[in-house]
């Protein structure tokens, strides 16, 4: 079967997931255009031969220009984090939801065939989260950040149902790996690595038994790139299907760094769910079983990068 090459636009290409995803798409043989503000510069993309477009997601003219000749759009841009959205309940509406609706309209006008959206695989399930959460679990988000993600997912469903714009959403668990920058309230693994290296105290909510699904970034982008063209569903969980507690996470980092962490416990907020592990059976049933990087190996590779 002849493989048809596509022109792909990656919005948010200069972010952690965006860089890895852009490279993987490029290696797969498609023509990739990387779009972002490029606060880190464009050297990374120049070196691997990916065209860059500098612009703002909030500029209608920048987005319209970027969409010319594009077949598939990967929408990875988020102007907020869970922490930043917590103190401004409408910022996600202004900075993420409204610009995404404008993007969907522009994509239709430009003849885009498919839009792929990276959503959150933890916070979106909210109070309905539990071990082995499936895509059929009713989302009950309790944070503005996750509410914004779910709202965007619903707009994608609307544009596909009414206008025929093919859309695929990937709810990604907790990706980590080389190149991830620690942010306040976002990215436990790089944050813990930095704190342990600097002998700073690590704040652990509750007794540290809270579990999350952590997926190495190479595994996450492999799952996306190998499936988005032939996806039969509009929604997939992207994770390992295995949870690790906060204390287990810290222990793995301690082992790799050969440094003991200084841990301080605080009360666990009521909005935090105890266990979130994504059920990936829908993905594996359609695309085959996955082999994942172990947490210990992933953390070691992250530290050594």
Buried (B, 14 or more C-beta within 10 A) or exposed (E): EEEEEBBBBBBBBBBBBBBBBBBBBBEBEBBBBBBBEBEBEBEBBEEEEBEBBEBBBBEEEBBBEBBEEBBBBBBBBBBBBBEBBBEEEEBBBBBBBEBBBBBBBBBBEBEBBBBBBBBBBBBBBBEEBBBBBEBEBEBBBBBBBBBBBBBBBEBBBBBBEEEEBBBBBBBBBBBBBBBBEBBEEBBBBBBBBEBBEEEEEBEBEBEBEBBBBBBBBBBBBBBBBBBBBEBEEBBBBBBBBBBBBBBBBBBBBBEBBEBEBEBEEEEBEEEBBEBBBBBBEBBEEEBEEBEBBEBEEBBBBBBEE
